[in-house]
């Protein structure tokens, strides 16, 4: 294999050194945008040598205006006939999609037509396909709550290489949740914690250390979600969740504590380390200054001998700050689709996601 080049860098160089000169030569004066803001570990900046085994390589998203979109076929054909068969040691040719749509690099001889992945859209058609977002309408509360966070992260963390069509203005609208959506997601995550924080001790108390470990792992996941929310960064799906978390400012302080929770053999040790993490998160909450200052100390769960942060207090205080009447009407703090499920088949299915909007109405 050629020397590894991060996929986003490879694609940017491929655009600047090969695709752009070809377009300028054959389609003089064409106005377009180009970049990489869709799926893939390379868009997130997390790809490694192993990532090269599928759906990876020199590729570009090319965005045409509506009036120029009729040129899609001629542009694609021109590139097929004129792209080099390799770029920086990597084939520019991809095989046909397999049964689940995955494509692999496939070398071809010089002079053969290239089955390239310079994928051509209008800006409207891309966002409609990728995010089920109609750019001709205002982004609704229910849209925000059912956008897969992974996709929002790729749109934000990807890169635009050329921008005649002001694609970056659209991206900026999606760089983070509106304030009241953000508050709702924060309240929802605290409420999730409140529903299980006492169970770490209760399960352990009856000798169910395995059950206590499972609940503790879920609580660590929720605390990590809170860190993403508090730092206003989109999280990533499960494969890259921990990697993305490691980039947060709070990760340095919290990662050792989370590891101790997950490695603890007794429920009392789990509770001790979770209590430490709760205090850190409670202090982070207070630093946001979105509610009155709340206690950062754990205390007993009612009359039972288990220590909790009483996360429902945080949830209820945050809810008081929400102004949007649509959000205030949502009966349950179920949160966004990512707080409900991590099932990839649901998060990648636009029809399913549309149906989930009924949860909030």
C-alpha positions in Angstrom: 0.0 0.0 0.0 1.2 3.6 -0.6 2.1 5.7 2.3 -0.9 6.6 4.4 -2.3 10.1 3.9 -5.3 11.2 6.0 -8.3 10.9 3.7 -9.5 14.5 4.0 -6.0 15.7 3.1 -5.8 13.2 0.2 -9.2 14.4 -1.1 -8.3 18.1 -0.8 -5.1 17.6 -2.7 -6.9 15.5 -5.3 -9.3 18.3 -5.9 -6.7 21.1 -6.0 -4.1 19.3 -8.1 -6.3 17.3 -10.4 -10.1 18.0 -10.4 -9.9 21.8 -10.2 -7.5 22.2 -13.2 -9.6 19.9 -15.3 -12.8 21.8 -14.5 -11.2 25.1 -15.2 -9.9 23.9 -18.6 -13.1 22.3 -19.9 -15.9 24.2 -18.1 -14.6 27.8 -18.2 -16.4 30.1 -15.8 -18.3 27.3 -14.0 -19.4 28.4 -10.5 -19.5 25.6 -8.0 -18.5 24.5 -4.5 -16.4 21.5 -3.6 -15.5 19.7 -0.4 -16.0 16.7 1.8 -18.8 16.9 4.4 -20.5 13.5 4.2 -20.0 10.1 5.9 -16.6 8.6 6.6 -13.9 8.4 9.3 -11.7 10.6 7.1 -14.3 13.4 7.3 -14.2 13.2 11.1 -10.4 13.2 11.0 -10.2 9.8 12.7 -9.1 7.6 9.8 -6.0 5.4 10.0 -4.3 2.9 7.7 -7.0 0.4 8.4 -9.7 2.8 7.1 -8.3 2.4 3.6 -9.9 -1.1 3.2 -13.3 0.3 2.1 -15.2 3.4 1.1 -12.0 5.4 1.3 -9.8 7.1 -1.3 -9.5 10.3 -3.4 -13.0 11.6 -3.7 -14.8 15.0 -3.8 -18.3 16.3 -3.4 -19.0 18.7 -6.2 -21.9 21.1 -5.8 -23.5 22.8 -8.8 -26.1 25.6 -9.0 -29.6 24.6 -10.1 -29.1 26.2 -13.5 -25.8 24.3 -14.1 -27.0 20.9 -12.7 -27.9 19.8 -16.3 -24.1 19.6 -16.8 -23.8 16.9 -14.2 -23.5 14.1 -16.8 -21.1 15.8 -19.1 -18.8 16.8 -16.1 -18.9 13.3 -14.7 -18.1 11.8 -18.2 -15.3 14.3 -18.8 -13.7 13.4 -15.5 -14.1 9.7 -16.2 -12.1 10.1 -19.5 -9.5 12.5 -18.2 -8.7 11.7 -14.6 -5.3 9.9 -14.0 -5.7 6.3 -12.9 -3.8 7.0 -9.7 -3.1 9.9 -7.4 -0.3 9.8 -4.9 -0.2 6.1 -5.3 -3.9 5.5 -4.8 -6.3 4.4 -7.5 -8.8 7.0 -8.5 -11.1 4.3 -9.7 -13.7 2.6 -7.5 -15.4 -0.7 -8.0 -19.2 -0.9 -8.2 -21.1 -0.7 -4.9 -21.6 -4.1 -3.1 -24.9 -5.3 -1.7 -24.8 -2.7 1.1 -23.5 0.1 -1.1 -19.8 -0.1 0.0 -17.2 0.7 -2.7 -13.5 -0.3 -2.8 -10.6 1.1 -4.7 -10.0 -0.9 -7.8 -6.9 -0.3 -10.0 -7.3 0.1 -13.7 -4.9 0.4 -16.6 -3.8 3.8 -17.9 -6.2 5.0 -20.5 -9.3 3.3 -19.1 -12.4 5.2 -18.1 -12.3 6.0 -14.4 -15.3 5.1 -12.2 -14.5 8.1 -10.0 -16.1 9.4 -6.8 -16.5 13.0 -7.7 -20.1 13.0 -6.7 -22.2 15.8 -8.0 -25.2 17.4 -6.3 -26.9 20.7 -5.9 -26.6 22.1 -2.4 -30.3 21.5 -1.9 -30.2 17.9 -3.2 -27.3 17.0 -1.0 -28.9 18.2 2.3 -32.2 16.6 1.3 -30.5 13.2 0.7 -28.0 13.3 3.6 -30.0 15.0 6.3 -33.6 15.0 5.0 -33.4 18.8 5.3 -35.4 21.0 3.0 -33.3 24.2 2.7 -36.4 26.1 1.4 -38.0 25.7 4.9 -37.0 26.9 8.3 -35.2 24.2 10.4 -37.9 23.1 12.9 -37.6 21.9 16.5 -38.5 18.4 15.3 -35.8 18.5 12.6 -33.1 19.3 15.1 -34.3 16.6 17.5 -34.2 13.9 14.7 -30.9 14.9 13.0 -28.4 12.2 13.6 -25.6 13.8 15.5 -22.9 11.9 13.6 -24.1 13.6 10.4 -24.1 17.0 12.0 -20.6 16.4 13.1 -19.4 15.5 9.6 -21.0 18.6 8.2 -19.2 20.7 10.8 -15.9 18.9 10.9 -15.5 18.3 7.1 -13.9 20.8 4.8 -14.9 23.0 1.9 -12.2 23.3 -0.7 -13.8 25.8 -3.0 -17.0 27.8 -2.4 -18.5 29.9 -5.2 -22.1 29.0 -4.0 -21.8 30.0 -0.3 -22.1 26.4 0.9 -20.3 27.5 4.1 -23.2 29.8 5.0 -25.5 26.7 5.1 -23.0 24.7 7.1 -22.7 27.5 9.7 -26.5 27.2 10.4 -25.8 23.6 11.4 -22.7 24.1 13.5 -24.6 23.7 16.7 -28.0 23.4 18.2 -30.1 26.5 18.9 -30.1 27.4 22.6 -33.4 26.0 23.6 -32.7 22.7 21.8 -29.4 22.6 23.6 -31.1 23.2 27.0 -33.6 20.5 26.3 -30.9 18.0 25.4 -29.0 18.9 28.6 -32.1 18.4 30.7 -32.8 15.1 29.0 -29.4 13.7 29.7 -29.5 14.7 33.4 -32.9 13.1 33.6 -31.6 9.9 32.2 -28.9 9.9 34.8 -31.5 10.5 37.6 -33.4 7.4 36.6 -30.5 5.0 37.2 -28.0 6.7 39.4 -29.3 4.9 42.6 -29.3 1.5 40.9 -25.5 1.2 40.9 -25.8 0.7 44.6 -29.2 -1.1 44.7 -28.1 -3.8 42.3 -24.8 -4.3 44.0 -26.5 -4.4 47.4 -28.3 -7.6 46.4 -25.1 -9.2 45.0 -25.7 -8.3 41.4 -22.3 -6.9 40.6 -22.8 -7.6 36.8 -26.0 -5.6 36.7 -24.3 -2.8 38.7 -21.4 -2.8 36.1 -23.9 -2.6 33.2 -25.7 0.4 34.8 -22.4 2.1 35.6 -21.3 1.8 32.0 -24.6 3.5 30.9 -24.1 6.2 33.4 -20.5 6.8 32.1 -21.9 7.1 28.6 -24.5 9.6 29.8 -21.8 11.6 31.6 -19.7 11.6 28.4 -22.7 12.8 26.5 -23.1 15.7 29.0 -19.5 16.6 28.3 -20.2 16.9 24.6 -23.2 19.0 25.3 -21.6 21.3 27.8 -18.7 21.9 25.4 -21.1 22.3 22.5 -19.5 19.7 20.4 -21.5 17.1 18.4 -20.7 13.5 19.5 -19.8 10.7 17.2 -21.4 7.2 16.7 -20.1 4.3 18.8 -17.0 3.5 16.8 -15.6 7.0 17.3 -17.4 8.0 20.5 -14.5 7.5 22.8 -12.0 9.0 20.3 -14.2 12.1 19.9 -14.6 12.4 23.7 -10.8 12.3 24.0 -10.6 15.6 22.1 -12.8 17.4 24.6 -11.3 19.8 27.2 -13.0 17.8 30.0 -11.6 14.5 28.9 -8.2 14.9 30.5 -9.7 15.2 33.9 -12.5 12.8 33.6 -11.0 9.9 31.6 -9.1 8.4 34.5 -12.2 8.5 36.7 -14.4 6.9 34.1 -11.8 4.2 33.6 -11.9 3.5 37.4 -15.6 3.3 37.3 -15.5 0.7 34.5 -12.8 -1.3 36.1 -14.1 -1.3 39.6 -15.0 -4.8 41.0 -17.4 -3.7 43.7 -20.4 -1.5 43.7 -19.0 0.7 46.5 -15.9 1.5 44.4 -18.1 2.2 41.4 -20.2 4.5 43.4 -17.1 6.3 44.8 -15.7 7.0 41.4 -19.1 7.9 39.9 -19.5 10.4 42.8 -16.2 12.0 41.9 -17.3 12.3 38.3 -20.7 13.7 39.3 -19.1 16.5 41.2 -16.9 17.4 38.2 -19.9 17.5 35.9 -22.0 19.5 38.4 -19.2 22.0 38.6 -19.0 22.2 34.8 -22.8 22.8 34.9 -22.4 25.7 37.3 -19.7 27.2 35.1 -22.2 27.4 32.3 -24.2 29.8 34.4 -27.5 28.7 32.8 -29.2 28.1 36.1 -28.7 29.1 39.7 -25.7 27.5 41.3 -26.4 23.9 42.3 -24.7 21.6 44.8 -21.7 19.7 43.5 -21.8 17.2 46.4 -23.4 13.8 46.3 -25.8 12.8 49.1 -28.0 9.9 50.1 -30.8 8.7 47.8 -33.8 9.5 50.1 -33.4 7.1 53.0 -31.4 4.6 51.2 -27.6 4.1 51.6 -26.7 5.1 48.0 -24.9 8.3 47.0 -26.3 10.2 44.1 -26.0 13.7 42.6 -29.8 14.0 42.3 -29.6 14.7 38.6 -33.3 15.4 38.4 -32.6 18.7 40.2 -30.3 19.7 37.3 -32.8 18.6 34.7 -35.7 20.6 36.3 -33.7 23.7 36.8 -32.5 23.7 33.2 -36.1 23.1 31.9 -37.1 26.4 33.6 -34.8 28.3 31.2 -36.4 27.0 28.0 -38.4 29.6 26.3 -39.6 28.0 23.0 -43.2 27.0 23.5 -42.9 24.0 21.2 -40.1 22.6 23.3 -41.9 23.4 26.6 -44.9 21.4 25.4 -42.8 18.2 25.0 -44.1 16.0 27.8 -41.1 13.7 28.4 -37.4 14.5 28.4 -36.6 11.8 25.9 -33.9 14.0 24.2 -32.7 13.8 20.6 -32.8 10.6 18.5 -29.2 10.0 19.6 -30.2 10.0 23.2 -33.0 7.5 22.5 -31.0 5.0 20.4 -27.6 4.1 18.9 -29.1 1.7 16.4 -27.3 2.5 13.1 -30.1 1.1 10.9 -32.5 3.6 12.4 -30.1 6.6 12.5 -29.3 6.0 8.8 -33.0 5.6 7.7 -34.6 8.9 6.8 -38.1 7.4 6.8 -37.7 6.0 10.3 -36.4 9.3 11.5 -39.4 11.2 10.1 -41.7 8.8 11.9 -39.9 9.5 15.2 -41.0 13.1 15.1 -44.3 11.9 16.5 -42.6 11.4 19.9 -42.3 15.1 20.3 -45.7 16.2 19.1 
